């Protein structure tokens, strides 16, 4: 059984930083792209960032480009999301997700991802 567990969320002031981690168990992630999404109540889950299986390619939503960085450590079966210069509008529950298609194409649609974590709350105060 594949499980994803996020951690690292919390309350931070605007301009601050957080680093989210997502540890995967039950299957190695070395062949799979990994994504980060976020969701606020009443809104659809939105794409934040994704990284190819080899860590070579990353892509970001325009709203976080230049502030967030996705990385991965396949030896630890873990992916990370470094979030800098946080803004109140970044407040959301953040989810990591695994794309088991083995495609090198980074997917932006949440419905195309196969496994999800439970989410971690990020709150940015003004």
Secondary structure, 3 states (H helix, E strand, C coil): CCEEEEECCEEEECCCCEEEEEEEECCCCCCCEEEEEEECCCCCCEEEEEECCCCCCEEECCCCCCCEEEEEEHHHCEEEEEECCCCHHHCEEEEEEEECCCCCCCCCCHHHCCEEECCEEEEEEC
